[in-house]
Amino acid sequence: GMNGVILEESAARMRFDFDGMSHTLANALKFELRNDAEIKIVGYQIRHPLIGKPVFVVETKKGASCRKAVDSAVKRLLSVFEGIGKKAKEFK
């Protein structure tokens, strides 16, 4: 499983990591966050390639809640993966 840990948070900025998140998932989340018009900056770094723990930095535009933007991006991503899972079952 994956556990998200908030390292730093203010109304418009968050720094968080996900234990056990692959590069592929990190890229997918970054893409999903970039689709949000309220988000000004999004990026991540993987400091230790072997441990592979992406550390995200997300900033929203003035007046937008960073926590809400991140939560909704994660939910959208999860529903995409659930949809893929259902489609994969249809092939069996």
C-alpha positions as CSV (number, residue, x, y, z in Angstrom):
1,G,0.0,0.0,0.0
2,M,0.9,3.7,-0.2
3,N,0.9,6.1,2.7
4,G,1.0,9.8,2.1
5,V,2.8,12.0,4.7
6,I,2.5,15.7,4.8
7,L,5.9,17.3,5.4
8,E,4.8,20.9,5.3
9,E,1.5,22.6,4.7
10,S,0.0,26.1,4.5
11,A,-3.3,27.2,2.8
12,A,-1.7,27.5,-0.7
13,R,1.4,25.2,-0.4
14,M,2.0,21.5,0.4
15,R,5.0,19.3,0.5
16,F,4.2,15.6,0.9
17,D,5.6,12.2,0.1
18,F,4.2,8.8,-0.8
19,D,5.9,5.7,0.5
20,G,6.0,3.0,-2.1
21,M,4.8,5.2,-5.0
22,S,6.5,4.3,-8.3
23,H,7.8,6.8,-10.8
24,T,4.8,5.9,-13.1
25,L,2.3,6.8,-10.4
26,A,4.1,9.9,-9.4
27,N,4.1,11.1,-13.0
28,A,0.4,10.3,-13.3
29,L,-0.4,12.3,-10.1
30,K,1.7,15.2,-11.4
31,F,-0.2,15.1,-14.7
32,E,-3.5,15.0,-12.8
33,L,-2.5,18.0,-10.6
34,R,-1.4,20.0,-13.7
35,N,-4.9,19.5,-15.1
36,D,-6.3,21.6,-12.2
37,A,-6.6,25.3,-13.1
38,E,-6.2,26.3,-9.4
39,I,-2.7,24.8,-9.3
40,K,0.2,27.1,-10.0
41,I,3.2,24.9,-9.3
42,V,3.6,21.1,-9.1
43,G,6.7,19.0,-9.1
44,Y,8.3,16.0,-7.4
45,Q,11.8,14.7,-6.6
46,I,12.9,11.2,-5.8
47,R,16.0,11.8,-3.6
48,H,16.9,8.1,-3.1
49,P,16.4,6.0,-6.2
50,L,16.5,2.7,-4.3
51,I,13.9,3.8,-1.7
52,G,11.9,5.6,-4.4
53,K,9.9,8.0,-2.2
54,P,8.6,10.9,-4.4
55,V,8.5,14.2,-2.5
56,F,5.8,16.5,-4.1
57,V,5.6,20.3,-3.9
58,V,2.3,21.8,-4.9
59,E,1.3,25.4,-4.8
60,T,-2.2,26.8,-5.6
61,K,-3.2,30.2,-6.9
62,K,-4.2,32.8,-4.3
63,G,-7.4,31.9,-2.5
64,A,-7.5,28.2,-3.6
65,S,-7.0,25.4,-1.0
66,C,-4.0,23.3,-1.7
67,R,-5.3,20.4,0.4
68,K,-8.6,20.3,-1.6
69,A,-6.8,20.4,-4.9
70,V,-4.5,17.5,-4.0
71,D,-7.3,15.5,-2.5
72,S,-9.4,15.8,-5.6
73,A,-6.5,15.0,-7.9
74,V,-5.8,11.8,-5.9
75,K,-9.5,10.9,-6.1
76,R,-9.6,11.4,-9.8
77,L,-6.6,9.3,-10.3
78,L,-8.0,6.5,-8.1
79,S,-11.2,6.4,-10.1
80,V,-9.2,6.2,-13.4
81,F,-7.3,3.1,-12.0
82,E,-10.6,1.6,-10.8
83,G,-11.9,2.0,-14.3
84,I,-8.9,0.3,-15.7
85,G,-9.2,-2.5,-13.2
86,K,-12.9,-3.1,-14.3
87,K,-11.9,-3.1,-18.0
88,A,-9.1,-5.5,-17.3
89,K,-11.5,-8.0,-15.7
90,E,-13.7,-7.9,-18.8
91,F,-10.8,-9.3,-20.8
92,K,-10.5,-12.5,-18.7
